């Protein structure tokens, strides 16, 4: 029997700085209800889904930054999402800013969790590839201060088993936004046998250090997720926070990618929208067992030798 997971890419349109968590959660609940009527087992929400994308601003006072962070999950504001998972029978993947006391100090991570149909958190991931910069750079039209506001995630890229009902168990992984541009993300999960990778993102159309990439923002978004899916024989679900948020245009382009690398579901607007696809987890097998049979065809000893012997090619000597 095929293992079909019906997944919803639950894209969110812009969130204003003045919007409350409760207002955002209401929008997310509407998407979960829509997902339920479309037979979804699981929805994926964007990165930092509960607030506006705050790293676009430089804040001097820690309390202004911490106002965007969650100290508990669930919290009174987010509990309705967990209740909906149970009552609707729709799991979810949620990105949020996590403030946690660990090792006797406060730590801040850009985090995602996966919640099952019982409303239980089954896995947690903390973003590893933090883009942007750590110091205020006033020349930019907007900031990207993830390197200032977050620590690098300390949980690795763990693949995990999750069960979304009878015949709906599989191996999942999570990644967050910039992680999707890095082949290591997919390969580390691929080596653990991942069958579906859940990714939320906030991607401005404009890239201040390299504006020549702006016109390619959709192409690059699709390129990395399609390649990551195919090269690791896995489903990839990439979900945007989209549209003009506080004056910054963000790409939408939320997509669901099959292990073949083909896009099988996509959002077409830059607002709140659900794209749905029926994903057969067993479709991963024909890639994992043939072209990308890692045990048979990967040559890690050779890769290591090249890195150890040569490293980067040295500069040319004149
Ligand atoms: N939130 C992100 O990680 N955004 C990056 C931007 C800075 C390019 C991204 O890779 O989409």
py3Dmol code that shows the C-alpha trace and the ligand (Angstrom):
import py3Dmol

protein = """\
ATOM      1  CA  UNK A   1       0.000   0.000   0.000  1.00  0.00           C
ATOM      2  CA  UNK A   2       1.459   3.428  -0.909  1.00  0.00           C
ATOM      3  CA  UNK A   3       2.216   5.779   1.958  1.00  0.00           C
ATOM      4  CA  UNK A   4       0.364   8.940   0.933  1.00  0.00           C
ATOM      5  CA  UNK A   5       0.868  12.100   2.981  1.00  0.00           C
ATOM      6  CA  UNK A   6      -1.347  14.920   1.771  1.00  0.00           C
ATOM      7  CA  UNK A   7       0.626  18.045   2.535  1.00  0.00           C
ATOM      8  CA  UNK A   8      -0.376  21.717   2.470  1.00  0.00           C
ATOM      9  CA  UNK A   9       2.098  24.510   1.796  1.00  0.00           C
ATOM     10  CA  UNK A  10       0.445  27.101   4.073  1.00  0.00           C
ATOM     11  CA  UNK A  11       1.895  30.310   2.716  1.00  0.00           C
ATOM     12  CA  UNK A  12       1.320  33.518   4.681  1.00  0.00           C
ATOM     13  CA  UNK A  13       1.044  36.985   3.196  1.00  0.00           C
ATOM     14  CA  UNK A  14       2.660  39.952   4.924  1.00  0.00           C
ATOM     15  CA  UNK A  15       2.490  40.370   8.715  1.00  0.00           C
ATOM     16  CA  UNK A  16       2.629  43.940   9.997  1.00  0.00           C
ATOM     17  CA  UNK A  17       4.798  44.859  12.971  1.00  0.00           C
ATOM     18  CA  UNK A  18       1.643  45.953  14.771  1.00  0.00           C
ATOM     19  CA  UNK A  19      -0.173  42.618  14.202  1.00  0.00           C
ATOM     20  CA  UNK A  20      -0.685  40.595  17.379  1.00  0.00           C
ATOM     21  CA  UNK A  21       0.157  36.902  17.697  1.00  0.00           C
ATOM     22  CA  UNK A  22      -3.569  36.230  18.115  1.00  0.00           C
ATOM     23  CA  UNK A  23      -4.327  37.882  14.749  1.00  0.00           C
ATOM     24  CA  UNK A  24      -1.668  35.829  12.986  1.00  0.00           C
ATOM     25  CA  UNK A  25      -2.801  32.593  14.656  1.00  0.00           C
ATOM     26  CA  UNK A  26      -6.353  33.293  13.411  1.00  0.00           C
ATOM     27  CA  UNK A  27      -5.017  33.405   9.836  1.00  0.00           C
ATOM     28  CA  UNK A  28      -3.080  30.191  10.404  1.00  0.00           C
ATOM     29  CA  UNK A  29      -6.174  28.467  11.799  1.00  0.00           C
ATOM     30  CA  UNK A  30      -8.096  29.456   8.651  1.00  0.00           C
ATOM     31  CA  UNK A  31      -5.371  27.772   6.575  1.00  0.00           C
ATOM     32  CA  UNK A  32      -5.552  24.676   8.797  1.00  0.00           C
ATOM     33  CA  UNK A  33      -9.321  24.466   8.285  1.00  0.00           C
ATOM     34  CA  UNK A  34      -8.803  24.842   4.535  1.00  0.00           C
ATOM     35  CA  UNK A  35      -6.176  22.090   4.784  1.00  0.00           C
ATOM     36  CA  UNK A  36      -8.627  19.851   6.575  1.00  0.00           C
ATOM     37  CA  UNK A  37     -11.244  20.304   3.826  1.00  0.00           C
ATOM     38  CA  UNK A  38      -8.556  19.418   1.272  1.00  0.00           C
ATOM     39  CA  UNK A  39      -7.712  16.207   3.114  1.00  0.00           C
ATOM     40  CA  UNK A  40      -4.305  17.366   4.374  1.00  0.00           C
ATOM     41  CA  UNK A  41      -2.409  15.357   6.979  1.00  0.00           C
ATOM     42  CA  UNK A  42       0.146  18.077   7.542  1.00  0.00           C
ATOM     43  CA  UNK A  43       0.637  21.781   6.781  1.00  0.00           C
ATOM     44  CA  UNK A  44       3.914  23.658   6.635  1.00  0.00           C
ATOM     45  CA  UNK A  45       4.008  27.303   7.775  1.00  0.00           C
ATOM     46  CA  UNK A  46       6.809  29.772   6.984  1.00  0.00           C
ATOM     47  CA  UNK A  47       9.931  30.688   8.959  1.00  0.00           C
ATOM     48  CA  UNK A  48       9.241  33.066  11.903  1.00  0.00           C
ATOM     49  CA  UNK A  49       5.563  32.659  11.120  1.00  0.00           C
ATOM     50  CA  UNK A  50       4.110  34.348  14.189  1.00  0.00           C
ATOM     51  CA  UNK A  51       5.471  37.860  13.629  1.00  0.00           C
ATOM     52  CA  UNK A  52       6.795  40.180  11.004  1.00  0.00           C
ATOM     53  CA  UNK A  53      10.347  39.350   9.840  1.00  0.00           C
ATOM     54  CA  UNK A  54      12.020  41.473  12.540  1.00  0.00           C
ATOM     55  CA  UNK A  55      15.726  40.973  11.545  1.00  0.00           C
ATOM     56  CA  UNK A  56      15.089  43.622   8.876  1.00  0.00           C
ATOM     57  CA  UNK A  57      15.417  46.250  11.636  1.00  0.00           C
ATOM     58  CA  UNK A  58      18.298  47.238  13.884  1.00  0.00           C
ATOM     59  CA  UNK A  59      17.136  47.425  17.502  1.00  0.00           C
ATOM     60  CA  UNK A  60      19.351  48.846  20.233  1.00  0.00           C
ATOM     61  CA  UNK A  61      17.447  47.451  23.188  1.00  0.00           C
ATOM     62  CA  UNK A  62      17.279  43.725  23.862  1.00  0.00           C
ATOM     63  CA  UNK A  63      13.723  44.034  25.177  1.00  0.00           C
ATOM     64  CA  UNK A  64      12.585  45.284  21.736  1.00  0.00           C
ATOM     65  CA  UNK A  65      14.171  42.217  20.132  1.00  0.00           C
ATOM     66  CA  UNK A  66      12.840  39.809  22.726  1.00  0.00           C
ATOM     67  CA  UNK A  67       9.293  41.010  22.079  1.00  0.00           C
ATOM     68  CA  UNK A  68       9.415  38.913  18.881  1.00  0.00           C
ATOM     69  CA  UNK A  69      10.529  35.735  20.690  1.00  0.00           C
ATOM     70  CA  UNK A  70       8.463  32.903  22.213  1.00  0.00           C
ATOM     71  CA  UNK A  71       9.407  31.835  25.727  1.00  0.00           C
ATOM     72  CA  UNK A  72       7.135  28.788  25.661  1.00  0.00           C
ATOM     73  CA  UNK A  73       5.699  26.539  22.979  1.00  0.00           C
ATOM     74  CA  UNK A  74       2.792  26.122  23.160  1.00  0.00           C
ATOM     75  CA  UNK A  75       1.934  29.435  24.770  1.00  0.00           C
ATOM     76  CA  UNK A  76      -1.524  30.883  25.426  1.00  0.00           C
ATOM     77  CA  UNK A  77      -1.337  32.565  21.989  1.00  0.00           C
ATOM     78  CA  UNK A  78      -0.212  29.458  20.097  1.00  0.00           C
ATOM     79  CA  UNK A  79      -2.219  26.822  21.997  1.00  0.00           C
ATOM     80  CA  UNK A  80      -5.113  27.131  19.468  1.00  0.00           C
ATOM     81  CA  UNK A  81      -2.795  25.737  16.752  1.00  0.00           C
ATOM     82  CA  UNK A  82      -2.082  22.659  18.870  1.00  0.00           C
ATOM     83  CA  UNK A  83      -5.783  22.257  19.673  1.00  0.00           C
ATOM     84  CA  UNK A  84      -6.611  22.533  15.964  1.00  0.00           C
ATOM     85  CA  UNK A  85      -4.047  19.843  15.121  1.00  0.00           C
ATOM     86  CA  UNK A  86      -5.994  17.503  17.407  1.00  0.00           C
ATOM     87  CA  UNK A  87      -9.542  18.475  16.494  1.00  0.00           C
ATOM     88  CA  UNK A  88      -8.945  18.816  12.728  1.00  0.00           C
ATOM     89  CA  UNK A  89      -6.478  15.933  12.504  1.00  0.00           C
ATOM     90  CA  UNK A  90      -3.901  18.106  10.721  1.00  0.00           C
ATOM     91  CA  UNK A  91      -0.286  18.196  11.908  1.00  0.00           C
ATOM     92  CA  UNK A  92       1.882  21.252  11.292  1.00  0.00           C
ATOM     93  CA  UNK A  93       5.408  22.522  10.967  1.00  0.00           C
ATOM     94  CA  UNK A  94       5.870  25.972  12.522  1.00  0.00           C
ATOM     95  CA  UNK A  95       8.796  28.390  12.432  1.00  0.00           C
ATOM     96  CA  UNK A  96       9.258  30.837  15.316  1.00  0.00           C
ATOM     97  CA  UNK A  97      11.862  32.755  17.309  1.00  0.00           C
ATOM     98  CA  UNK A  98      12.779  30.667  20.356  1.00  0.00           C
ATOM     99  CA  UNK A  99      14.056  32.156  23.621  1.00  0.00           C
ATOM    100  CA  UNK A 100      15.232  29.444  25.964  1.00  0.00           C
ATOM    101  CA  UNK A 101      17.350  29.085  29.079  1.00  0.00           C
ATOM    102  CA  UNK A 102      20.024  26.472  28.369  1.00  0.00           C
ATOM    103  CA  UNK A 103      23.288  25.865  30.184  1.00  0.00           C
ATOM    104  CA  UNK A 104      22.452  28.606  32.688  1.00  0.00           C
ATOM    105  CA  UNK A 105      22.028  31.374  30.112  1.00  0.00           C
ATOM    106  CA  UNK A 106      19.417  32.784  27.778  1.00  0.00           C
ATOM    107  CA  UNK A 107      19.782  31.612  24.197  1.00  0.00           C
ATOM    108  CA  UNK A 108      17.963  32.709  21.059  1.00  0.00           C
ATOM    109  CA  UNK A 109      17.391  30.480  18.037  1.00  0.00           C
ATOM    110  CA  UNK A 110      15.494  30.625  14.758  1.00  0.00           C
ATOM    111  CA  UNK A 111      13.518  27.417  15.292  1.00  0.00           C
ATOM    112  CA  UNK A 112      11.005  25.095  13.645  1.00  0.00           C
ATOM    113  CA  UNK A 113       8.933  22.339  15.226  1.00  0.00           C
ATOM    114  CA  UNK A 114       6.824  19.549  13.779  1.00  0.00           C
ATOM    115  CA  UNK A 115       3.581  18.748  15.562  1.00  0.00           C
ATOM    116  CA  UNK A 116       1.584  15.578  14.938  1.00  0.00           C
ATOM    117  CA  UNK A 117      -2.186  15.031  14.748  1.00  0.00           C
ATOM    118  CA  UNK A 118      -2.320  14.516  18.519  1.00  0.00           C
ATOM    119  CA  UNK A 119      -0.933  18.017  19.020  1.00  0.00           C
ATOM    120  CA  UNK A 120       2.416  16.694  20.290  1.00  0.00           C
ATOM    121  CA  UNK A 121       5.760  18.214  19.304  1.00  0.00           C
ATOM    122  CA  UNK A 122       7.642  15.364  17.629  1.00  0.00           C
ATOM    123  CA  UNK A 123      10.782  17.203  16.513  1.00  0.00           C
ATOM    124  CA  UNK A 124      12.633  20.480  16.822  1.00  0.00           C
ATOM    125  CA  UNK A 125      15.210  22.072  14.540  1.00  0.00           C
ATOM    126  CA  UNK A 126      17.294  25.251  15.036  1.00  0.00           C
ATOM    127  CA  UNK A 127      18.488  27.106  11.933  1.00  0.00           C
ATOM    128  CA  UNK A 128      22.135  26.477  11.130  1.00  0.00           C
ATOM    129  CA  UNK A 129      22.912  28.657   8.096  1.00  0.00           C
ATOM    130  CA  UNK A 130      22.208  32.143   9.449  1.00  0.00           C
ATOM    131  CA  UNK A 131      22.477  34.687   6.632  1.00  0.00           C
ATOM    132  CA  UNK A 132      23.059  38.416   6.784  1.00  0.00           C
ATOM    133  CA  UNK A 133      25.282  40.374   9.143  1.00  0.00           C
ATOM    134  CA  UNK A 134      25.854  41.115  12.835  1.00  0.00           C
ATOM    135  CA  UNK A 135      26.445  44.869  12.765  1.00  0.00           C
ATOM    136  CA  UNK A 136      24.136  47.685  11.714  1.00  0.00           C
ATOM    137  CA  UNK A 137      24.748  48.450   8.022  1.00  0.00           C
ATOM    138  CA  UNK A 138      22.915  51.721   7.325  1.00  0.00           C
ATOM    139  CA  UNK A 139      23.733  51.653   3.593  1.00  0.00           C
ATOM    140  CA  UNK A 140      21.208  48.825   3.136  1.00  0.00           C
ATOM    141  CA  UNK A 141      17.612  49.623   2.220  1.00  0.00           C
ATOM    142  CA  UNK A 142      16.716  47.155   5.002  1.00  0.00           C
ATOM    143  CA  UNK A 143      18.795  45.129   7.450  1.00  0.00           C
ATOM    144  CA  UNK A 144      19.235  41.363   7.678  1.00  0.00           C
ATOM    145  CA  UNK A 145      20.468  40.943  11.262  1.00  0.00           C
ATOM    146  CA  UNK A 146      20.012  37.214  11.806  1.00  0.00           C
ATOM    147  CA  UNK A 147      23.677  36.897  12.758  1.00  0.00           C
ATOM    148  CA  UNK A 148      23.066  39.446  15.539  1.00  0.00           C
ATOM    149  CA  UNK A 149      19.766  38.185  16.892  1.00  0.00           C
ATOM    150  CA  UNK A 150      20.229  34.384  16.727  1.00  0.00           C
ATOM    151  CA  UNK A 151      22.840  31.802  17.641  1.00  0.00           C
ATOM    152  CA  UNK A 152      23.732  29.093  15.130  1.00  0.00           C
ATOM    153  CA  UNK A 153      21.452  26.105  15.738  1.00  0.00           C
ATOM    154  CA  UNK A 154      22.927  23.431  17.992  1.00  0.00           C
ATOM    155  CA  UNK A 155      20.794  20.422  17.109  1.00  0.00           C
ATOM    156  CA  UNK A 156      22.330  19.431  13.766  1.00  0.00           C
ATOM    157  CA  UNK A 157      20.013  18.253  10.985  1.00  0.00           C
ATOM    158  CA  UNK A 158      18.228  15.345  12.646  1.00  0.00           C
ATOM    159  CA  UNK A 159      15.903  13.254  10.497  1.00  0.00           C
ATOM    160  CA  UNK A 160      13.028  11.858  12.541  1.00  0.00           C
ATOM    161  CA  UNK A 161      10.177   9.405  12.253  1.00  0.00           C
ATOM    162  CA  UNK A 162       6.673  10.838  12.397  1.00  0.00           C
ATOM    163  CA  UNK A 163       3.337   9.157  12.023  1.00  0.00           C
ATOM    164  CA  UNK A 164       0.393  11.045  10.549  1.00  0.00           C
ATOM    165  CA  UNK A 165      -2.003   8.096  10.660  1.00  0.00           C
ATOM    166  CA  UNK A 166      -2.361   4.567   9.388  1.00  0.00           C
ATOM    167  CA  UNK A 167      -0.038   4.051   6.415  1.00  0.00           C
ATOM    168  CA  UNK A 168       1.234   7.606   6.879  1.00  0.00           C
ATOM    169  CA  UNK A 169       4.472   7.123   8.778  1.00  0.00           C
ATOM    170  CA  UNK A 170       7.706   8.359   7.298  1.00  0.00           C
ATOM    171  CA  UNK A 171      11.110   9.910   7.816  1.00  0.00           C
ATOM    172  CA  UNK A 172      11.025  13.697   7.941  1.00  0.00           C
ATOM    173  CA  UNK A 173      13.508  16.522   8.294  1.00  0.00           C
ATOM    174  CA  UNK A 174      13.326  20.280   8.709  1.00  0.00           C
ATOM    175  CA  UNK A 175      15.380  23.188   7.430  1.00  0.00           C
ATOM    176  CA  UNK A 176      14.848  26.943   7.586  1.00  0.00           C
ATOM    177  CA  UNK A 177      15.113  29.447   4.758  1.00  0.00           C
ATOM    178  CA  UNK A 178      18.794  30.032   3.924  1.00  0.00           C
ATOM    179  CA  UNK A 179      19.510  26.365   4.796  1.00  0.00           C
ATOM    180  CA  UNK A 180      17.713  25.460   1.572  1.00  0.00           C
ATOM    181  CA  UNK A 181      20.474  27.011  -0.533  1.00  0.00           C
ATOM    182  CA  UNK A 182      23.118  24.656   0.909  1.00  0.00           C
ATOM    183  CA  UNK A 183      23.625  21.195  -0.522  1.00  0.00           C
ATOM    184  CA  UNK A 184      24.873  20.006   2.891  1.00  0.00           C
ATOM    185  CA  UNK A 185      21.390  20.485   4.353  1.00  0.00           C
ATOM    186  CA  UNK A 186      19.806  18.003   1.971  1.00  0.00           C
ATOM    187  CA  UNK A 187      22.728  15.576   1.932  1.00  0.00           C
ATOM    188  CA  UNK A 188      22.993  15.322   5.727  1.00  0.00           C
ATOM    189  CA  UNK A 189      19.257  14.597   5.860  1.00  0.00           C
ATOM    190  CA  UNK A 190      19.507  12.380   2.772  1.00  0.00           C
ATOM    191  CA  UNK A 191      22.166  10.251   4.436  1.00  0.00           C
ATOM    192  CA  UNK A 192      19.631   9.574   7.201  1.00  0.00           C
ATOM    193  CA  UNK A 193      17.070   8.370   4.677  1.00  0.00           C
ATOM    194  CA  UNK A 194      14.827  11.434   4.790  1.00  0.00           C
ATOM    195  CA  UNK A 195      11.613  11.153   2.751  1.00  0.00           C
ATOM    196  CA  UNK A 196      10.161  14.645   3.187  1.00  0.00           C
ATOM    197  CA  UNK A 197      11.938  17.902   4.119  1.00  0.00           C
ATOM    198  CA  UNK A 198       9.822  20.744   5.527  1.00  0.00           C
ATOM    199  CA  UNK A 199      11.192  24.265   4.920  1.00  0.00           C
ATOM    200  CA  UNK A 200       9.781  27.680   5.811  1.00  0.00           C
ATOM    201  CA  UNK A 201      11.335  30.873   4.481  1.00  0.00           C
ATOM    202  CA  UNK A 202      11.324  34.703   4.307  1.00  0.00           C
ATOM    203  CA  UNK A 203      13.155  35.783   1.168  1.00  0.00           C
ATOM    204  CA  UNK A 204      13.220  39.398   0.026  1.00  0.00           C
ATOM    205  CA  UNK A 205      13.251  39.912  -3.729  1.00  0.00           C
ATOM    206  CA  UNK A 206      16.082  42.438  -3.244  1.00  0.00           C
ATOM    207  CA  UNK A 207      19.464  41.159  -2.112  1.00  0.00           C
ATOM    208  CA  UNK A 208      21.355  44.289  -0.948  1.00  0.00           C
ATOM    209  CA  UNK A 209      24.919  42.910  -1.331  1.00  0.00           C
ATOM    210  CA  UNK A 210      24.158  41.406  -4.757  1.00  0.00           C
ATOM    211  CA  UNK A 211      21.245  43.232  -6.473  1.00  0.00           C
ATOM    212  CA  UNK A 212      22.193  41.513  -9.724  1.00  0.00           C
ATOM    213  CA  UNK A 213      20.564  38.369  -8.251  1.00  0.00           C
ATOM    214  CA  UNK A 214      17.181  40.045  -7.719  1.00  0.00           C
ATOM    215  CA  UNK A 215      15.702  39.055 -11.078  1.00  0.00           C
ATOM    216  CA  UNK A 216      16.717  35.444 -10.402  1.00  0.00           C
ATOM    217  CA  UNK A 217      15.140  35.126  -6.938  1.00  0.00           C
ATOM    218  CA  UNK A 218      12.353  32.749  -8.051  1.00  0.00           C
ATOM    219  CA  UNK A 219      14.698  30.754 -10.265  1.00  0.00           C
ATOM    220  CA  UNK A 220      17.183  30.255  -7.407  1.00  0.00           C
ATOM    221  CA  UNK A 221      14.389  29.361  -4.997  1.00  0.00           C
ATOM    222  CA  UNK A 222      13.152  26.595  -7.272  1.00  0.00           C
ATOM    223  CA  UNK A 223      16.618  25.507  -8.377  1.00  0.00           C
ATOM    224  CA  UNK A 224      17.883  24.677  -4.883  1.00  0.00           C
ATOM    225  CA  UNK A 225      14.796  22.829  -3.707  1.00  0.00           C
ATOM    226  CA  UNK A 226      14.360  20.874  -6.934  1.00  0.00           C
ATOM    227  CA  UNK A 227      18.026  19.856  -6.957  1.00  0.00           C
ATOM    228  CA  UNK A 228      17.980  18.983  -3.239  1.00  0.00           C
ATOM    229  CA  UNK A 229      14.907  16.810  -3.726  1.00  0.00           C
ATOM    230  CA  UNK A 230      16.215  14.934  -6.766  1.00  0.00           C
ATOM    231  CA  UNK A 231      19.783  14.403  -5.530  1.00  0.00           C
ATOM    232  CA  UNK A 232      18.504  12.893  -2.297  1.00  0.00           C
ATOM    233  CA  UNK A 233      15.345  11.163  -3.515  1.00  0.00           C
ATOM    234  CA  UNK A 234      13.089  13.102  -1.159  1.00  0.00           C
ATOM    235  CA  UNK A 235       9.995  15.266  -1.136  1.00  0.00           C
ATOM    236  CA  UNK A 236      10.637  18.949  -0.324  1.00  0.00           C
ATOM    237  CA  UNK A 237       7.977  21.369   0.847  1.00  0.00           C
ATOM    238  CA  UNK A 238       9.107  25.011   0.743  1.00  0.00           C
ATOM    239  CA  UNK A 239       6.780  27.668   2.159  1.00  0.00           C
ATOM    240  CA  UNK A 240       7.115  31.446   2.032  1.00  0.00           C
ATOM    241  CA  UNK A 241       6.082  34.463   4.014  1.00  0.00           C
ATOM    242  CA  UNK A 242       5.255  36.518   0.971  1.00  0.00           C
ATOM    243  CA  UNK A 243       4.304  39.926  -0.340  1.00  0.00           C
ATOM    244  CA  UNK A 244       5.082  43.474   0.701  1.00  0.00           C
ATOM    245  CA  UNK A 245       5.844  43.278   4.409  1.00  0.00           C
ATOM    246  CA  UNK A 246       6.638  46.623   6.034  1.00  0.00           C
ATOM    247  CA  UNK A 247       7.946  47.986   2.719  1.00  0.00           C
ATOM    248  CA  UNK A 248      10.051  44.923   1.826  1.00  0.00           C
ATOM    249  CA  UNK A 249       8.891  42.822  -1.133  1.00  0.00           C
ATOM    250  CA  UNK A 250       9.231  39.112  -0.333  1.00  0.00           C
ATOM    251  CA  UNK A 251       9.007  36.327  -2.866  1.00  0.00           C
ATOM    252  CA  UNK A 252       6.138  33.879  -2.507  1.00  0.00           C
ATOM    253  CA  UNK A 253       6.774  30.948  -4.841  1.00  0.00           C
ATOM    254  CA  UNK A 254       5.922  28.316  -2.216  1.00  0.00           C
ATOM    255  CA  UNK A 255       6.355  24.915  -3.836  1.00  0.00           C
ATOM    256  CA  UNK A 256       6.003  21.191  -3.232  1.00  0.00           C
ATOM    257  CA  UNK A 257       8.711  19.185  -5.008  1.00  0.00           C
ATOM    258  CA  UNK A 258       8.632  15.464  -5.770  1.00  0.00           C
ATOM    259  CA  UNK A 259      11.683  13.162  -5.475  1.00  0.00           C
ATOM    260  CA  UNK A 260      11.933  13.421  -9.273  1.00  0.00           C
ATOM    261  CA  UNK A 261      12.705  17.127  -8.809  1.00  0.00           C
ATOM    262  CA  UNK A 262       9.397  18.102 -10.406  1.00  0.00           C
ATOM    263  CA  UNK A 263       7.189  20.793  -8.867  1.00  0.00           C
ATOM    264  CA  UNK A 264       3.822  19.184  -8.134  1.00  0.00           C
ATOM    265  CA  UNK A 265       2.172  21.972  -6.142  1.00  0.00           C
ATOM    266  CA  UNK A 266       2.660  25.733  -6.001  1.00  0.00           C
ATOM    267  CA  UNK A 267       1.152  28.910  -4.591  1.00  0.00           C
ATOM    268  CA  UNK A 268       0.358  31.496  -7.225  1.00  0.00           C
ATOM    269  CA  UNK A 269      -0.273  34.603  -5.079  1.00  0.00           C
ATOM    270  CA  UNK A 270       1.740  36.526  -2.475  1.00  0.00           C
ATOM    271  CA  UNK A 271      -1.010  36.311   0.134  1.00  0.00           C
ATOM    272  CA  UNK A 272      -2.344  33.670   2.522  1.00  0.00           C
ATOM    273  CA  UNK A 273      -2.740  30.616   0.313  1.00  0.00           C
ATOM    274  CA  UNK A 274      -2.726  26.846   0.570  1.00  0.00           C
ATOM    275  CA  UNK A 275      -1.141  24.647  -2.120  1.00  0.00           C
ATOM    276  CA  UNK A 276      -1.898  20.952  -1.719  1.00  0.00           C
ATOM    277  CA  UNK A 277      -0.215  17.815  -3.023  1.00  0.00           C
ATOM    278  CA  UNK A 278      -0.685  14.104  -2.399  1.00  0.00           C
ATOM    279  CA  UNK A 279       2.817  12.859  -1.720  1.00  0.00           C
ATOM    280  CA  UNK A 280       3.583   9.160  -1.956  1.00  0.00           C
ATOM    281  CA  UNK A 281       6.564   8.623   0.340  1.00  0.00           C
ATOM    282  CA  UNK A 282       7.337   5.374  -1.480  1.00  0.00           C
ATOM    283  CA  UNK A 283       8.135   7.352  -4.641  1.00  0.00           C
ATOM    284  CA  UNK A 284      11.435   8.140  -2.906  1.00  0.00           C
ATOM    285  CA  UNK A 285      12.522   4.500  -3.289  1.00  0.00           C
ATOM    286  CA  UNK A 286      13.150   4.485  -7.027  1.00  0.00           C
ATOM    287  CA  UNK A 287      15.688   7.326  -6.580  1.00  0.00           C
ATOM    288  CA  UNK A 288      17.193   6.071  -3.314  1.00  0.00           C
ATOM    289  CA  UNK A 289      17.601   2.550  -4.737  1.00  0.00           C
ATOM    290  CA  UNK A 290      19.013   3.431  -8.162  1.00  0.00           C
ATOM    291  CA  UNK A 291      20.747   6.651  -9.258  1.00  0.00           C
ATOM    292  CA  UNK A 292      21.164   7.882  -5.675  1.00  0.00           C
ATOM    293  CA  UNK A 293      21.829   4.581  -3.952  1.00  0.00           C
ATOM    294  CA  UNK A 294      24.353   6.109  -1.556  1.00  0.00           C
ATOM    295  CA  UNK A 295      25.705   2.797  -0.230  1.00  0.00           C
ATOM    296  CA  UNK A 296      26.454   1.663  -3.779  1.00  0.00           C
ATOM    297  CA  UNK A 297      27.576   4.785  -5.581  1.00  0.00           C
ATOM    298  CA  UNK A 298      28.827   7.417  -3.120  1.00  0.00           C
ATOM    299  CA  UNK A 299      32.602   7.502  -2.655  1.00  0.00           C
ATOM    300  CA  UNK A 300      33.126   9.367   0.625  1.00  0.00           C
ATOM    301  CA  UNK A 301      36.731   8.197   0.985  1.00  0.00           C
ATOM    302  CA  UNK A 302      37.563   9.941  -2.283  1.00  0.00           C
ATOM    303  CA  UNK A 303      35.832  13.160  -1.248  1.00  0.00           C
ATOM    304  CA  UNK A 304      37.774  13.170   2.015  1.00  0.00           C
ATOM    305  CA  UNK A 305      41.097  12.516   0.271  1.00  0.00           C
ATOM    306  CA  UNK A 306      40.569  15.448  -2.065  1.00  0.00           C
ATOM    307  CA  UNK A 307      39.718  17.800   0.800  1.00  0.00           C
ATOM    308  CA  UNK A 308      42.590  16.568   3.002  1.00  0.00           C
ATOM    309  CA  UNK A 309      45.255  16.598   0.286  1.00  0.00           C
ATOM    310  CA  UNK A 310      44.430  19.732  -1.550  1.00  0.00           C
ATOM    311  CA  UNK A 311      41.793  21.868   0.143  1.00  0.00           C
ATOM    312  CA  UNK A 312      41.138  24.872  -2.081  1.00  0.00           C
ATOM    313  CA  UNK A 313      43.227  25.222  -5.220  1.00  0.00           C
ATOM    314  CA  UNK A 314      46.110  27.559  -4.267  1.00  0.00           C
ATOM    315  CA  UNK A 315      46.328  30.946  -5.974  1.00  0.00           C
ATOM    316  CA  UNK A 316      48.292  31.026  -9.241  1.00  0.00           C
ATOM    317  CA  UNK A 317      52.001  31.928  -8.907  1.00  0.00           C
ATOM    318  CA  UNK A 318      53.237  34.534 -11.397  1.00  0.00           C
TER     319      UNK A 318
END
"""
ligand_1 = """\
11
LIG
N 15.547 34.391 6.086
C 16.549 34.013 5.248
O 17.321 33.115 5.569
N 16.644 34.674 4.074
C 17.726 34.487 3.138
C 18.015 35.803 2.445
C 18.839 36.683 3.310
C 18.714 35.654 1.140
C 17.393 33.410 2.112
O 18.270 32.582 1.849
O 16.321 33.407 1.540
"""
view = py3Dmol.view(width=600, height=400)
view.addModel(protein, "pdb")
view.setStyle({"model": 0}, {"cartoon": {"style": "trace"}})
view.addModel(ligand_1, "xyz")
view.setStyle({"model": 1}, {"stick": {}})
view.zoomTo()
view.show()
